Amino acid sequence: VHRLRSVDNLFVVVQEFKDYQFKESKEDALKDLEDLVKKLCWTDPLKVWELNNSLKKKKTKRKKHNLQSTASRERMNDGGEEGGADQSNTNDQEDCAQNLEAVAGGQNTEKPQGVASRNGVEEEVDDEQSDVKVEMQASPESGTKAGDGQTGEGEPKVLRFRVTCNRAGDKHSFTSNEAARDFGGAVQEHFQWKADMTNFDVEVLLNIHNNEVVVGIALTEESLHRRNITHFGPTTLRSTLAYGMLRLCDPQPTDIIVDPMCGTGAIPIEGATEWPYCYHIAGDNSPQAVKRAANNICSLLRKNENKDSSSALGVPLDIIQWDICNLPLRTGSVDIVVTDMPFGKRMGSKKKNWDLYPACLMEMGRICTPGTGRAVLLTQDKKCFAKALSRVGHIWRRAQTVWVNVGGLHAAVYLLRRTWERAEERRSFW
C-alpha cells in the first residue's frame, strides 16, 4: 500500500458515515461527536496501525544502517555483507506490506473498516477556505494504563495521541477546532491516552465533508509526494499528481515523452523513475528552473547508486533550456507531451496566457505524431485554455477532463489527442 504512487496520505478507516445528521445547536452536535467515540469499533484499525508501525521501524533501522555504513561502503570493494543485510530487511518489509494488505483488504470498498487513500488526482478535495487542519491538545492529565490496541511487549506504555480535524462545508454549527477538541477529549477518556500534539504515537483523523464523516487513524507521518524532489521551486508539482498525469496518457515502451515547461522537473523525473522504457525530454525557458531540475536529477542518480549499482548507468532523461514556442524538436517526432502550464498567479500572468496558450498548443501539435500523439496538460486558467483549444481544434481533440485540487486552487487536467491534420511548421531545425 505504501508503494502506491498516486497516494499522498494513508489512513485506516475506523468507520465511515455517508449521511451523518448533525444537530442544529453547537452543543448538541459536539455532544454527539463525543458519544460517537464509544460506539466505534477501534480494535481492528488499531491492529492495522500496530502492523504499520512495525513496518516503519524496520524501514527506519534500514535507513540508519545505510547512513552508518555509507563511508565504509566507499572504502570497500566488495559490499556483499551490507547488500545482504539490506536485502534481508527489504524482504521483511515486503512481508509486512503483504500482511498489511491482507489485514486491511478492500480499501476501495465502502466497508466500515479498511485502508483508504487520498488520491492526488481524483480524490484531493480539500477546500482552501473552509478546510482547516487543527491540532488538538487536551488537558495534561493522563491515565496510567494503555487503551485498546496497546499490545507492546513488556510493560505497557501510555500512548500519546493527537486529533486532526479536516472540515469542509458551511452548514456546520461548530468549527474544526471545537470538533477536534471535544472529539479528542472523548478519545482520551475512552483510551486513557495522553494528548501530545508534537511527539504523538497515534494521529486520529476526523474528516467532515458536509454530511459525510470519516473517522480514521493515520498511517503516514508526512505526505508520500516528497519522494523525488530535493530542490523546490515556487510552483513545484507534487510527485503524486505528476504520476497521475503520466498514467492518464498511458505511456508505452519506446515512447518519447516531452515536458516543455518542466520547472523543477517533477513530471519527467517521476516519468523516468516509473516508466524507464520510455525516453523523457524536459525543458524550460528559465535558467534557474533548468538548474533546479538538473540538481533534482543528480539527487535521483545518487539515490539510485546507493540503492543498486546496476542502476548507476543513469536515467532516460535529458534537460535543456529552450523556448516553448520554438522547440528544437523535429516535426512529428514526439509521442506524448505532459506539462504543468503556468496558472498566471505565481508564474506568468493571466494576460500573457491569452497569447501563450494558443502558441503552446500549436507548437505541441507540431512536434506530436499525427493520429497517435497525445497531450496531458494541467492548468487552473480554464477559461483561457478553452478559448485557446477552440482556436487549435483542427489539431487537438479533448478526450477527457479530470478536476484536481492544487494547493487550494480548482484546476483541471486535460487529456488531448492529436488529429491527423497537419500542423503549421514555424521553422526547421534539421
C-alpha positions in Angstrom: 0.0 0.0 0.0 2.9 2.4 0.8 4.2 1.8 -2.7 1.1 3.3 -4.4 2.5 6.2 -6.5 -0.5 8.5 -6.7 -1.3 8.5 -2.9 -0.5 11.5 -0.7 -1.5 10.1 2.6 -2.7 6.7 4.0 -5.1 6.1 6.9 -7.1 3.1 8.1 -10.8 3.8 8.4 -12.4 3.2 11.8 -15.9 4.0 10.4 -17.4 6.0 7.6 -20.8 7.7 7.7 -22.2 8.7 4.3 -25.1 10.8 5.6 -24.4 11.9 9.2 -27.2 14.1 10.6 -25.6 16.9 12.7 -27.8 18.6 15.3 -28.6 22.3 14.8 -27.2 23.6 18.1 -23.4 23.6 18.6 -23.6 21.9 22.0 -25.8 19.0 20.8 -23.7 18.5 17.6 -20.4 18.3 19.6 -22.0 16.1 22.3 -22.9 13.6 19.5 -19.3 13.6 18.3 -18.2 12.9 21.9 -20.6 10.0 22.2 -19.5 8.6 18.8 -16.1 7.6 20.2 -17.6 4.9 22.5 -19.7 3.5 19.7 -16.9 2.9 17.2 -15.1 -0.4 16.9 -11.4 0.5 17.2 -9.8 -2.9 17.6 -9.1 -3.9 14.0 -8.0 -0.4 12.9 -5.5 -0.3 15.8 -4.2 -3.7 14.8 -3.5 -2.3 11.4 -1.8 0.7 12.9 0.4 -1.5 15.0 1.4 -3.6 12.0 2.1 -0.4 10.0 4.2 0.8 12.9 6.3 -2.3 12.9 6.9 -1.8 9.1 8.0 1.8 9.8 10.5 0.6 12.5 12.1 -1.8 10.0 12.4 1.0 7.4 14.0 3.3 10.0 16.5 0.7 11.0 17.5 0.1 7.4 17.9 3.8 6.8 20.2 4.2 9.9 22.2 1.2 8.8 22.7 2.7 5.4 23.8 6.1 6.8 26.3 4.5 9.2 27.8 2.2 6.6 28.0 4.8 3.7 31.6 5.7 4.5 32.7 2.1 4.9 31.0 1.2 1.6 33.0 3.8 -0.3 36.2 2.2 1.1 35.1 -1.4 0.4 35.5 -3.1 -2.9 33.0 -5.8 -2.1 29.9 -4.7 -0.3 28.3 -8.1 -0.2 27.7 -8.2 3.6 25.9 -4.8 3.6 24.0 -5.7 0.5 22.9 -9.0 2.1 21.6 -7.1 5.2 19.7 -4.6 3.0 18.2 -7.4 1.0 17.0 -9.2 4.2 15.4 -6.0 5.5 13.8 -5.4 2.2 12.3 -8.9 2.2 11.0 -8.3 5.8 9.4 -5.1 4.6 7.7 -6.8 1.7 6.3 -9.5 4.1 5.0 -6.7 6.3 3.4 -5.0 3.4 1.7 -8.2 2.3 0.4 -8.7 5.8 -0.9 -5.2 5.9 -2.7 -5.6 2.7 -4.2 -8.9 4.0 -5.4 -7.3 7.2 -6.8 -4.2 5.5 -8.1 -5.8 2.3 -10.7 -4.0 0.3 -9.5 -0.4 0.7 -11.6 0.7 -2.2 -14.9 -0.6 -0.8 -17.3 1.2 1.4 -16.9 -1.2 4.4 -16.6 0.4 7.8 -13.1 -0.8 8.2 -10.2 -0.9 5.7 -7.3 1.1 4.4 -8.3 4.2 2.5 -6.2 6.5 0.4 -6.3 10.1 -0.6 -5.5 10.2 -4.3 -3.6 13.1 -5.7 -5.6 13.1 -8.9 -9.2 12.2 -8.3 -9.8 12.4 -4.6 -8.0 15.5 -3.4 -11.0 17.7 -2.5 -9.6 19.9 0.2 -11.3 23.4 0.2 -8.9 26.3 0.7 -11.3 28.4 2.7 -13.3 26.1 4.8 -10.8 23.1 5.2 -8.9 23.8 8.4 -6.4 21.5 9.9 -6.1 21.8 13.6 -4.2 20.0 16.3 -5.9 19.2 19.5 -4.2 19.2 22.8 -6.3 18.1 25.7 -5.6 18.7 29.4 -2.2 17.4 30.7 -3.9 14.8 32.8 -3.3 11.2 31.7 -4.1 7.8 32.8 -1.6 5.1 33.9 -2.7 2.3 31.5 -2.8 2.0 27.7 -6.2 1.7 26.0 -7.4 -0.8 23.4 -4.9 -1.8 20.8 -1.8 -1.5 23.1 -0.1 -4.8 22.7 3.5 -3.9 23.3 5.8 -6.4 24.8 6.9 -5.9 28.4 5.3 -3.2 30.4 2.6 -1.3 28.6 3.3 2.3 28.0 0.8 5.1 27.7 0.3 6.1 24.1 0.5 9.7 23.1 -2.1 11.0 20.6 -3.5 14.0 18.8 -6.7 14.6 16.8 -6.6 16.3 13.4 -9.9 17.6 12.1 -10.4 18.4 8.4 -13.7 20.0 7.7 -15.4 21.3 4.6 -18.8 22.8 4.3 -20.6 25.9 5.5 -23.6 24.3 7.3 -21.9 23.2 10.4 -22.6 25.0 13.7 -19.1 24.2 15.1 -15.5 24.9 14.0 -12.8 22.4 13.2 -11.0 23.4 16.4 -14.1 22.7 18.5 -14.7 19.4 16.9 -11.1 18.3 17.3 -11.1 19.4 21.0 -14.3 17.7 22.0 -13.7 14.5 20.0 -10.1 14.3 21.3 -11.3 14.7 24.9 -13.6 11.7 24.4 -10.8 9.7 22.8 -8.5 10.5 25.8 -11.2 9.5 28.3 -12.0 6.3 26.4 -8.4 5.0 26.0 -6.6 6.8 28.8 -4.1 8.1 26.3 -2.0 11.2 26.8 -2.6 14.2 24.4 0.6 15.5 22.7 0.4 17.5 19.5 4.1 17.2 18.6 5.5 13.9 19.9 2.5 11.7 19.3 2.3 8.0 18.6 -1.3 7.9 17.2 -2.9 10.5 15.0 -6.7 10.2 15.0 -8.3 11.8 11.9 -11.8 13.3 11.9 -12.7 14.2 8.3 -16.0 16.1 7.9 -17.2 17.0 4.4 -20.8 18.4 4.5 -22.8 15.4 5.9 -20.1 12.8 5.3 -18.0 11.9 8.3 -14.9 9.6 8.3 -13.0 8.6 11.4 -9.6 7.2 10.8 -6.1 6.6 12.1 -3.2 8.0 10.1 -0.6 5.5 8.7 1.8 8.1 7.2 3.6 10.9 9.2 4.2 13.1 6.1 2.8 13.2 2.6 4.2 10.5 0.3 4.6 13.0 -2.6 8.0 14.1 -1.2 9.9 11.3 -2.8 11.9 12.6 -5.8 12.3 16.4 -5.4 15.1 17.9 -3.2 15.3 21.3 -4.9 11.9 23.0 -4.8 10.7 26.0 -6.8 7.8 28.5 -6.4 5.3 26.1 -8.1 6.8 22.6 -7.7 4.2 20.0 -8.7 3.5 17.1 -6.3 5.1 13.8 -7.5 1.8 12.1 -6.8 -0.1 14.4 -9.2 2.7 14.1 -11.8 2.3 10.3 -11.7 -1.4 10.6 -12.2 -0.9 12.9 -15.2 1.6 10.5 -16.8 -0.6 7.5 -16.2 -3.5 9.3 -17.8 -1.7 9.3 -21.2 -0.8 5.6 -21.0 2.9 5.6 -21.9 4.1 2.7 -24.0 7.7 1.3 -24.2 9.9 3.4 -26.5 7.6 6.4 -26.4 9.3 9.8 -26.4 7.7 12.0 -23.7 8.4 15.7 -23.5 7.7 18.3 -20.7 8.3 21.6 -22.4 7.7 23.7 -19.2 9.3 21.3 -16.7 10.0 23.8 -13.8 11.9 21.7 -11.2 11.4 18.5 -13.2 8.7 16.8 -11.1 7.0 15.3 -14.1 10.0 14.0 -16.2 11.7 12.7 -13.0 8.6 10.8 -12.0 8.3 9.5 -15.6 11.9 8.4 -15.8 11.5 6.6 -12.4 8.2 4.8 -13.2 8.4 4.4 -17.0 12.2 3.7 -17.6 11.5 2.1 -21.0 10.3 5.5 -22.4 12.6 8.4 -23.2 12.0 11.7 -21.4 13.0 15.2 -22.5 12.4 18.2 -20.2 13.0 21.8 -20.8 12.2 25.3 -19.6 12.9 28.9 -20.6 14.1 29.8 -17.1 17.8 29.0 -16.4 17.1 28.9 -12.7 14.3 26.2 -13.3 16.7 24.2 -15.5 19.4 24.4 -12.8 16.9 23.2 -10.1 15.7 20.3 -12.4 19.3 19.3 -13.1 20.0 19.2 -9.3 17.0 17.0 -8.8 18.2 14.6 -11.5 21.6 14.5 -9.8 19.9 13.7 -6.5 17.9 10.9 -8.1 21.1 9.5 -9.6 22.8 9.5 -6.2 19.8 7.7 -4.7 19.9 5.1 -7.4 23.6 4.5 -6.9 23.1 3.9 -3.2 20.2 1.5 -3.9 21.6 -0.6 -6.7 24.9 -0.4 -8.5 23.3 -1.8 -11.7 21.1 1.4 -11.9 24.2 3.7 -11.8 24.2 3.9 -15.6 21.8 6.8 -15.4 18.1 7.6 -16.2 16.5 8.0 -19.6 16.1 11.8 -19.2 17.7 14.9 -20.7 17.0 18.5 -19.8 17.6 21.6 -21.9 16.9 25.3 -21.8 14.6 26.3 -24.7 11.7 28.5 -25.8 8.3 26.8 -25.6 7.1 28.4 -28.7 10.1 27.3 -30.8 11.1 23.9 -29.6 14.3 22.4 -31.1 12.5 19.1 -31.9 11.7 17.6 -35.3 8.1 17.8 -36.5 6.0 14.7 -35.6 8.8 13.2 -33.5 7.2 13.2 -30.1 4.6 10.7 -28.8 3.4 12.4 -25.6 3.5 15.9 -24.2 2.9 16.2 -20.4 3.3 19.6 -18.7 2.0 21.8 -15.9 1.1 25.1 -17.7 1.5 28.5 -15.9 -1.6 29.4 -14.0 -0.9 33.1 -14.2 -0.7 33.5 -10.4 2.7 32.8 -9.1 4.2 32.2 -12.6 3.4 34.4 -15.6 0.1 36.4 -15.7 -3.5 35.8 -16.9 -3.0 38.4 -19.6 0.1 36.7 -21.0 -1.7 33.4 -21.0 -4.1 34.6 -23.8 -1.1 34.7 -26.2 1.0 31.9 -24.6 -1.6 29.1 -24.5 -2.5 29.1 -28.3 1.1 29.4 -29.2 2.0 26.5 -26.9 -0.8 24.3 -28.3 0.3 25.0 -31.8 3.9 24.1 -31.1 2.9 21.0 -29.2 0.7 20.0 -32.1 3.7 20.4 -34.5 6.1 18.1 -32.6 3.4 15.5 -31.7 2.9 12.5 -34.0 -0.4 13.0 -36.0 -3.1 10.5 -35.2 -1.4 8.8 -32.2 0.2 11.7 -30.3 -1.4 12.8 -27.1 -1.0 15.6 -24.5 -1.9 15.9 -20.8 -2.0 19.5 -19.6 -2.7 20.9 -16.2 -4.0 24.4 -15.7 -6.2 26.5 -13.5 -6.8 29.1 -16.1 -9.7 27.1 -17.6 -11.4 29.9 -19.5 -8.2 30.9 -21.3 -7.4 27.3 -22.1 -10.9 26.6 -23.5 -10.5 29.6 -25.8 -7.1 28.5 -26.9 -8.2 25.0 -27.6 -11.1 26.2 -29.8 -8.5 28.0 -31.9 -6.5 24.9 -32.5 -9.4 22.5 -32.7 -8.1 21.2 -36.1 -5.1 19.6 -34.5 -6.2 18.8 -30.9 -9.3 17.0 -29.7 -10.2 16.9 -26.0 -10.7 13.3 -24.8 -11.0 13.7 -21.0 -11.0 16.2 -18.2 -10.1 15.4 -14.6 -10.7 18.0 -11.9 -8.0 18.3 -9.3 -7.1 20.5 -6.3 -3.7 22.1 -6.5 -2.9 24.0 -3.3 -6.5 25.0 -2.8 -6.9 26.0 -6.5 -9.6 24.3 -8.5 -7.6 23.2 -11.6 -8.2 20.7 -14.5 -6.1 18.1 -16.2 -6.9 17.8 -19.9 -6.2 14.7 -22.0 -5.9 15.8 -25.6 -5.5 13.6 -28.7 -3.7 14.7 -31.8 -5.7 14.6 -35.0 -4.4 13.6 -38.4 -4.4 17.2 -39.6 -1.0 18.6 -40.5 0.2 21.3 -38.1 1.9 24.6 -39.2 5.7 24.5 -39.2 7.3 27.6 -37.8 10.9 26.8 -38.8 13.1 23.8 -39.4 15.8 22.7 -37.0 17.0 19.7 -39.1 
